[in-house]
Amino acid sequence: MQVIVNFYSYLKDLTGCAQLKETIPDGSTLEDCFKTLSSRFPKLRAMDKSVLMAVGVDYQERSFLLKQDDEVSFFPPVQGG
């Protein structure tokens, strides 16, 4: 199945893109998707424990089951100022 993946803030710099379409196996979770992308973009691995994940407009647990054409977003940890 295909999902749309958005990268925000410095995750765009780590991947070199703001958005892409990713093909993942049916039954994949957010965690599976992130691991697949970490293989393609090794610099993402350092963010594994802290990245925030959303599907549509809602933050989701890593165990969230993805479906065809979901829009996934990955965010770095929130920074204050």
Backbone as XML, in Angstrom:
<?xml version="1.0"?>
<chain id="A" units="angstrom">
  <residue number="1" name="MET">
    <atom name="N" x="0.858" y="-1.184" z="0.000"/>
    <atom name="CA" x="0.000" y="0.000" z="0.000"/>
    <atom name="C" x="0.892" y="1.230" z="0.000"/>
  </residue>
  <residue number="2" name="GLN">
    <atom name="N" x="0.311" y="2.348" z="-0.376"/>
    <atom name="CA" x="1.055" y="3.603" z="-0.382"/>
    <atom name="C" x="0.513" y="4.552" z="0.670"/>
  </residue>
  <residue number="3" name="VAL">
    <atom name="N" x="1.446" y="5.273" z="1.314"/>
    <atom name="CA" x="1.095" y="6.341" z="2.238"/>
    <atom name="C" x="1.892" y="7.574" z="1.838"/>
  </residue>
  <residue number="4" name="ILE">
    <atom name="N" x="1.386" y="8.727" z="2.212"/>
    <atom name="CA" x="2.093" y="9.989" z="2.004"/>
    <atom name="C" x="2.779" y="10.324" z="3.319"/>
  </residue>
  <residue number="5" name="VAL">
    <atom name="N" x="4.061" y="10.666" z="3.254"/>
    <atom name="CA" x="4.829" y="10.969" z="4.451"/>
    <atom name="C" x="5.325" y="12.407" z="4.384"/>
  </residue>
  <residue number="6" name="ASN">
    <atom name="N" x="5.066" y="13.161" z="5.459"/>
    <atom name="CA" x="5.539" y="14.540" z="5.588"/>
    <atom name="C" x="6.604" y="14.610" z="6.673"/>
  </residue>
  <residue number="7" name="PHE">
    <atom name="N" x="7.677" y="15.351" z="6.390"/>
    <atom name="CA" x="8.734" y="15.585" z="7.372"/>
    <atom name="C" x="8.726" y="17.062" z="7.729"/>
  </residue>
  <residue number="8" name="TYR">
    <atom name="N" x="8.819" y="17.366" z="9.017"/>
    <atom name="CA" x="8.773" y="18.751" z="9.479"/>
    <atom name="C" x="10.064" y="19.151" z="10.184"/>
  </residue>
  <residue number="9" name="SER">
    <atom name="N" x="10.309" y="20.472" z="10.166"/>
    <atom name="CA" x="11.452" y="21.086" z="10.837"/>
    <atom name="C" x="12.748" y="20.446" z="10.331"/>
  </residue>
  <residue number="10" name="TYR">
    <atom name="N" x="13.678" y="20.142" z="11.231"/>
    <atom name="CA" x="14.965" y="19.650" z="10.766"/>
    <atom name="C" x="14.914" y="18.200" z="10.271"/>
  </residue>
  <residue number="11" name="LEU">
    <atom name="N" x="13.789" y="17.523" z="10.415"/>
    <atom name="CA" x="13.668" y="16.202" z="9.791"/>
    <atom name="C" x="13.690" y="16.336" z="8.268"/>
  </residue>
  <residue number="12" name="LYS">
    <atom name="N" x="13.230" y="17.477" z="7.761"/>
    <atom name="CA" x="13.335" y="17.739" z="6.310"/>
    <atom name="C" x="14.802" y="17.779" z="5.899"/>
  </residue>
  <residue number="13" name="ASP">
    <atom name="N" x="15.642" y="18.375" z="6.746"/>
    <atom name="CA" x="17.065" y="18.443" z="6.431"/>
    <atom name="C" x="17.712" y="17.057" z="6.470"/>
  </residue>
  <residue number="14" name="LEU">
    <atom name="N" x="17.299" y="16.239" z="7.425"/>
    <atom name="CA" x="17.872" y="14.899" z="7.558"/>
    <atom name="C" x="17.521" y="14.001" z="6.383"/>
  </residue>
  <residue number="15" name="THR">
    <atom name="N" x="16.342" y="14.214" z="5.795"/>
    <atom name="CA" x="15.895" y="13.379" z="4.676"/>
    <atom name="C" x="16.107" y="14.028" z="3.319"/>
  </residue>
  <residue number="16" name="GLY">
    <atom name="N" x="16.247" y="15.339" z="3.308"/>
    <atom name="CA" x="16.397" y="16.050" z="2.039"/>
    <atom name="C" x="15.085" y="16.266" z="1.312"/>
  </residue>
  <residue number="17" name="CYS">
    <atom name="N" x="13.959" y="16.036" z="1.998"/>
    <atom name="CA" x="12.667" y="16.263" z="1.358"/>
    <atom name="C" x="11.609" y="16.588" z="2.410"/>
  </residue>
  <residue number="18" name="ALA">
    <atom name="N" x="10.569" y="17.270" z="1.976"/>
    <atom name="CA" x="9.464" y="17.620" z="2.869"/>
    <atom name="C" x="8.347" y="16.590" z="2.799"/>
  </residue>
  <residue number="19" name="GLN">
    <atom name="N" x="8.214" y="15.939" z="1.648"/>
    <atom name="CA" x="7.124" y="14.977" z="1.472"/>
    <atom name="C" x="7.535" y="13.920" z="0.464"/>
  </residue>
  <residue number="20" name="LEU">
    <atom name="N" x="7.019" y="12.709" z="0.684"/>
    <atom name="CA" x="7.240" y="11.639" z="-0.282"/>
    <atom name="C" x="6.101" y="10.630" z="-0.187"/>
  </residue>
  <residue number="21" name="LYS">
    <atom name="N" x="5.991" y="9.804" z="-1.215"/>
    <atom name="CA" x="5.057" y="8.674" z="-1.190"/>
    <atom name="C" x="5.892" y="7.436" z="-0.912"/>
  </residue>
  <residue number="22" name="GLU">
    <atom name="N" x="5.425" y="6.651" z="0.047"/>
    <atom name="CA" x="6.168" y="5.453" z="0.440"/>
    <atom name="C" x="5.272" y="4.225" z="0.278"/>
  </residue>
  <residue number="23" name="THR">
    <atom name="N" x="5.818" y="3.189" z="-0.309"/>
    <atom name="CA" x="5.115" y="1.924" z="-0.417"/>
    <atom name="C" x="5.561" y="1.039" z="0.738"/>
  </residue>
  <residue number="24" name="ILE">
    <atom name="N" x="4.582" y="0.590" z="1.509"/>
    <atom name="CA" x="4.849" y="-0.274" z="2.659"/>
    <atom name="C" x="3.906" y="-1.476" z="2.588"/>
  </residue>
  <residue number="25" name="PRO">
    <atom name="N" x="4.264" y="-2.568" z="3.252"/>
    <atom name="CA" x="3.386" y="-3.750" z="3.213"/>
    <atom name="C" x="2.049" y="-3.497" z="3.910"/>
  </residue>
  <residue number="26" name="ASP">
    <atom name="N" x="1.009" y="-4.143" z="3.426"/>
    <atom name="CA" x="-0.283" y="-4.101" z="4.111"/>
    <atom name="C" x="-0.089" y="-4.548" z="5.552"/>
  </residue>
  <residue number="27" name="GLY">
    <atom name="N" x="-0.819" y="-3.933" z="6.476"/>
    <atom name="CA" x="-0.711" y="-4.288" z="7.884"/>
    <atom name="C" x="0.423" y="-3.598" z="8.612"/>
  </residue>
  <residue number="28" name="SER">
    <atom name="N" x="1.071" y="-2.628" z="7.964"/>
    <atom name="CA" x="2.188" y="-1.917" z="8.599"/>
    <atom name="C" x="1.688" y="-0.919" z="9.635"/>
  </residue>
  <residue number="29" name="THR">
    <atom name="N" x="2.503" y="-0.711" z="10.656"/>
    <atom name="CA" x="2.223" y="0.280" z="11.689"/>
    <atom name="C" x="3.060" y="1.526" z="11.433"/>
  </residue>
  <residue number="30" name="LEU">
    <atom name="N" x="2.806" y="2.568" z="12.215"/>
    <atom name="CA" x="3.641" y="3.763" z="12.139"/>
    <atom name="C" x="5.100" y="3.416" z="12.411"/>
  </residue>
  <residue number="31" name="GLU">
    <atom name="N" x="5.330" y="2.556" z="13.393"/>
    <atom name="CA" x="6.691" y="2.117" z="13.727"/>
    <atom name="C" x="7.350" y="1.444" z="12.528"/>
  </residue>
  <residue number="32" name="ASP">
    <atom name="N" x="6.617" y="0.565" z="11.849"/>
    <atom name="CA" x="7.152" y="-0.110" z="10.665"/>
    <atom name="C" x="7.523" y="0.899" z="9.587"/>
  </residue>
  <residue number="33" name="CYS">
    <atom name="N" x="6.660" y="1.867" z="9.382"/>
    <atom name="CA" x="6.909" y="2.907" z="8.379"/>
    <atom name="C" x="8.175" y="3.686" z="8.724"/>
  </residue>
  <residue number="34" name="PHE">
    <atom name="N" x="8.312" y="4.078" z="9.996"/>
    <atom name="CA" x="9.490" y="4.837" z="10.406"/>
    <atom name="C" x="10.765" y="4.007" z="10.227"/>
  </residue>
  <residue number="35" name="LYS">
    <atom name="N" x="10.711" y="2.739" z="10.554"/>
    <atom name="CA" x="11.885" y="1.877" z="10.388"/>
    <atom name="C" x="12.266" y="1.743" z="8.916"/>
  </residue>
  <residue number="36" name="THR">
    <atom name="N" x="11.264" y="1.616" z="8.051"/>
    <atom name="CA" x="11.531" y="1.551" z="6.616"/>
    <atom name="C" x="12.224" y="2.819" z="6.142"/>
  </residue>
  <residue number="37" name="LEU">
    <atom name="N" x="11.711" y="3.956" z="6.591"/>
    <atom name="CA" x="12.307" y="5.237" z="6.188"/>
    <atom name="C" x="13.690" y="5.431" z="6.796"/>
  </residue>
  <residue number="38" name="SER">
    <atom name="N" x="13.907" y="4.927" z="7.999"/>
    <atom name="CA" x="15.221" y="5.022" z="8.641"/>
    <atom name="C" x="16.268" y="4.215" z="7.879"/>
  </residue>
  <residue number="39" name="SER">
    <atom name="N" x="15.838" y="3.157" z="7.223"/>
    <atom name="CA" x="16.771" y="2.388" z="6.390"/>
    <atom name="C" x="17.196" y="3.194" z="5.173"/>
  </residue>
  <residue number="40" name="ARG">
    <atom name="N" x="16.252" y="3.933" z="4.622"/>
    <atom name="CA" x="16.549" y="4.763" z="3.449"/>
    <atom name="C" x="17.302" y="6.034" z="3.832"/>
  </residue>
  <residue number="41" name="PHE">
    <atom name="N" x="16.950" y="6.597" z="4.982"/>
    <atom name="CA" x="17.556" y="7.838" z="5.477"/>
    <atom name="C" x="18.188" y="7.556" z="6.838"/>
  </residue>
  <residue number="42" name="PRO">
    <atom name="N" x="19.402" y="7.013" z="6.871"/>
    <atom name="CA" x="20.020" y="6.587" z="8.129"/>
    <atom name="C" x="20.117" y="7.667" z="9.205"/>
  </residue>
  <residue number="43" name="LYS">
    <atom name="N" x="20.147" y="8.926" z="8.837"/>
    <atom name="CA" x="20.230" y="10.000" z="9.837"/>
    <atom name="C" x="18.966" y="10.069" z="10.702"/>
  </residue>
  <residue number="44" name="LEU">
    <atom name="N" x="17.866" y="9.502" z="10.221"/>
    <atom name="CA" x="16.634" y="9.473" z="11.014"/>
    <atom name="C" x="16.750" y="8.559" z="12.235"/>
  </residue>
  <residue number="45" name="ARG">
    <atom name="N" x="17.641" y="7.578" z="12.164"/>
    <atom name="CA" x="17.761" y="6.603" z="13.258"/>
    <atom name="C" x="18.017" y="7.271" z="14.597"/>
  </residue>
  <residue number="46" name="ALA">
    <atom name="N" x="18.774" y="8.353" z="14.596"/>
    <atom name="CA" x="19.076" y="9.052" z="15.849"/>
    <atom name="C" x="17.825" y="9.648" z="16.477"/>
  </residue>
  <residue number="47" name="MET">
    <atom name="N" x="16.776" y="9.830" z="15.693"/>
    <atom name="CA" x="15.536" y="10.430" z="16.183"/>
    <atom name="C" x="14.520" y="9.378" z="16.641"/>
  </residue>
  <residue number="48" name="ASP">
    <atom name="N" x="14.872" y="8.122" z="16.550"/>
    <atom name="CA" x="13.924" y="7.031" z="16.788"/>
    <atom name="C" x="13.122" y="7.165" z="18.081"/>
  </residue>
  <residue number="49" name="LYS">
    <atom name="N" x="13.755" y="7.506" z="19.175"/>
    <atom name="CA" x="13.066" y="7.540" z="20.474"/>
    <atom name="C" x="12.297" y="8.840" z="20.717"/>
  </residue>
  <residue number="50" name="SER">
    <atom name="N" x="12.560" y="9.876" z="19.943"/>
    <atom name="CA" x="11.956" y="11.175" z="20.256"/>
    <atom name="C" x="11.009" y="11.738" z="19.199"/>
  </residue>
  <residue number="51" name="VAL">
    <atom name="N" x="10.980" y="11.145" z="18.021"/>
    <atom name="CA" x="10.128" y="11.691" z="16.959"/>
    <atom name="C" x="8.653" y="11.544" z="17.320"/>
  </residue>
  <residue number="52" name="LEU">
    <atom name="N" x="7.879" y="12.571" z="17.002"/>
    <atom name="CA" x="6.429" y="12.549" z="17.192"/>
    <atom name="C" x="5.794" y="12.116" z="15.880"/>
  </residue>
  <residue number="53" name="MET">
    <atom name="N" x="4.723" y="11.331" z="15.971"/>
    <atom name="CA" x="4.101" y="10.756" z="14.781"/>
    <atom name="C" x="2.614" y="11.069" z="14.757"/>
  </residue>
  <residue number="54" name="ALA">
    <atom name="N" x="2.124" y="11.420" z="13.571"/>
    <atom name="CA" x="0.698" y="11.710" z="13.407"/>
    <atom name="C" x="0.197" y="11.051" z="12.133"/>
  </residue>
  <residue number="55" name="VAL">
    <atom name="N" x="-1.092" y="10.760" z="12.135"/>
    <atom name="CA" x="-1.786" y="10.298" z="10.934"/>
    <atom name="C" x="-2.963" y="11.239" z="10.763"/>
  </residue>
  <residue number="56" name="GLY">
    <atom name="N" x="-3.042" y="11.871" z="9.594"/>
    <atom name="CA" x="-4.036" y="12.932" z="9.414"/>
    <atom name="C" x="-3.657" y="14.084" z="10.337"/>
  </residue>
  <residue number="57" name="VAL">
    <atom name="N" x="-4.587" y="14.514" z="11.160"/>
    <atom name="CA" x="-4.316" y="15.639" z="12.071"/>
    <atom name="C" x="-4.165" y="15.195" z="13.518"/>
  </residue>
  <residue number="58" name="ASP">
    <atom name="N" x="-4.131" y="13.888" z="13.768"/>
    <atom name="CA" x="-4.063" y="13.383" z="15.140"/>
    <atom name="C" x="-2.749" y="12.658" z="15.407"/>
  </residue>
  <residue number="59" name="TYR">
    <atom name="N" x="-2.115" y="12.985" z="16.545"/>
    <atom name="CA" x="-0.957" y="12.218" z="16.990"/>
    <atom name="C" x="-1.417" y="10.799" z="17.284"/>
  </residue>
  <residue number="60" name="GLN">
    <atom name="N" x="-0.545" y="9.842" z="16.974"/>
    <atom name="CA" x="-0.885" y="8.430" z="17.152"/>
    <atom name="C" x="0.265" y="7.691" z="17.825"/>
  </residue>
  <residue number="61" name="GLU">
    <atom name="N" x="-0.072" y="6.576" z="18.431"/>
    <atom name="CA" x="0.931" y="5.668" z="18.985"/>
    <atom name="C" x="1.659" y="4.986" z="17.835"/>
  </residue>
  <residue number="62" name="ARG">
    <atom name="N" x="2.861" y="4.520" z="18.117"/>
    <atom name="CA" x="3.654" y="3.829" z="17.093"/>
    <atom name="C" x="2.980" y="2.546" z="16.604"/>
  </residue>
  <residue number="63" name="SER">
    <atom name="N" x="2.094" y="2.006" z="17.391"/>
    <atom name="CA" x="1.409" y="0.755" z="17.028"/>
    <atom name="C" x="0.194" y="0.991" z="16.132"/>
  </residue>
  <residue number="64" name="PHE">
    <atom name="N" x="-0.086" y="2.250" z="15.790"/>
    <atom name="CA" x="-1.238" y="2.590" z="14.944"/>
    <atom name="C" x="-1.118" y="1.874" z="13.608"/>
  </residue>
  <residue number="65" name="LEU">
    <atom name="N" x="-2.182" y="1.189" z="13.205"/>
    <atom name="CA" x="-2.218" y="0.430" z="11.956"/>
    <atom name="C" x="-2.559" y="1.361" z="10.796"/>
  </residue>
  <residue number="66" name="LEU">
    <atom name="N" x="-1.665" y="1.434" z="9.833"/>
    <atom name="CA" x="-1.859" y="2.320" z="8.679"/>
    <atom name="C" x="-2.731" y="1.647" z="7.623"/>
  </residue>
  <residue number="67" name="LYS">
    <atom name="N" x="-3.360" y="2.500" z="6.811"/>
    <atom name="CA" x="-4.146" y="1.995" z="5.690"/>
    <atom name="C" x="-3.782" y="2.787" z="4.432"/>
  </residue>
  <residue number="68" name="GLN">
    <atom name="N" x="-4.196" y="2.277" z="3.303"/>
    <atom name="CA" x="-3.907" y="2.890" z="2.005"/>
    <atom name="C" x="-4.230" y="4.383" z="2.028"/>
  </residue>
  <residue number="69" name="ASP">
    <atom name="N" x="-3.299" y="5.187" z="1.504"/>
    <atom name="CA" x="-3.452" y="6.638" z="1.321"/>
    <atom name="C" x="-3.490" y="7.447" z="2.612"/>
  </residue>
  <residue number="70" name="ASP">
    <atom name="N" x="-3.118" y="6.841" z="3.752"/>
    <atom name="CA" x="-2.987" y="7.644" z="4.970"/>
    <atom name="C" x="-1.911" y="8.704" z="4.763"/>
  </residue>
  <residue number="71" name="GLU">
    <atom name="N" x="-2.080" y="9.835" z="5.441"/>
    <atom name="CA" x="-1.069" y="10.884" z="5.423"/>
    <atom name="C" x="-0.379" y="10.884" z="6.781"/>
  </residue>
  <residue number="72" name="VAL">
    <atom name="N" x="0.889" y="10.506" z="6.752"/>
    <atom name="CA" x="1.707" y="10.350" z="7.947"/>
    <atom name="C" x="2.614" y="11.573" z="8.083"/>
  </residue>
  <residue number="73" name="SER">
    <atom name="N" x="2.771" y="12.054" z="9.313"/>
    <atom name="CA" x="3.667" y="13.175" z="9.564"/>
    <atom name="C" x="4.622" y="12.832" z="10.701"/>
  </residue>
  <residue number="74" name="PHE">
    <atom name="N" x="5.884" y="13.198" z="10.495"/>
    <atom name="CA" x="6.918" y="13.005" z="11.514"/>
    <atom name="C" x="7.446" y="14.367" z="11.924"/>
  </residue>
  <residue number="75" name="PHE">
    <atom name="N" x="7.484" y="14.599" z="13.243"/>
    <atom name="CA" x="7.903" y="15.872" z="13.820"/>
    <atom name="C" x="9.046" y="15.640" z="14.811"/>
  </residue>
  <residue number="76" name="PRO">
    <atom name="N" x="9.988" y="16.567" z="14.887"/>
    <atom name="CA" x="10.995" y="16.463" z="15.955"/>
    <atom name="C" x="10.346" y="16.827" z="17.299"/>
  </residue>
  <residue number="77" name="PRO">
    <atom name="N" x="11.046" y="16.583" z="18.395"/>
    <atom name="CA" x="10.490" y="16.967" z="19.706"/>
    <atom name="C" x="10.148" y="18.453" z="19.740"/>
  </residue>
  <residue number="78" name="VAL">
    <atom name="N" x="9.152" y="18.782" z="20.494"/>
    <atom name="CA" x="8.717" y="20.184" z="20.615"/>
    <atom name="C" x="9.803" y="20.986" z="21.302"/>
  </residue>
  <residue number="79" name="GLN">
    <atom name="N" x="10.064" y="22.159" z="20.766"/>
    <atom name="CA" x="11.060" y="23.047" z="21.349"/>
    <atom name="C" x="10.373" y="24.300" z="21.843"/>
  </residue>
  <residue number="80" name="GLY">
    <atom name="N" x="10.789" y="24.777" z="22.978"/>
    <atom name="CA" x="10.211" y="25.988" z="23.535"/>
    <atom name="C" x="11.171" y="27.155" z="23.427"/>
  </residue>
  <residue number="81" name="GLY">
    <atom name="N" x="10.654" y="28.314" z="23.768"/>
    <atom name="CA" x="11.540" y="29.460" z="23.673"/>
    <atom name="C" x="11.012" y="30.608" z="24.478"/>
  </residue>
</chain>
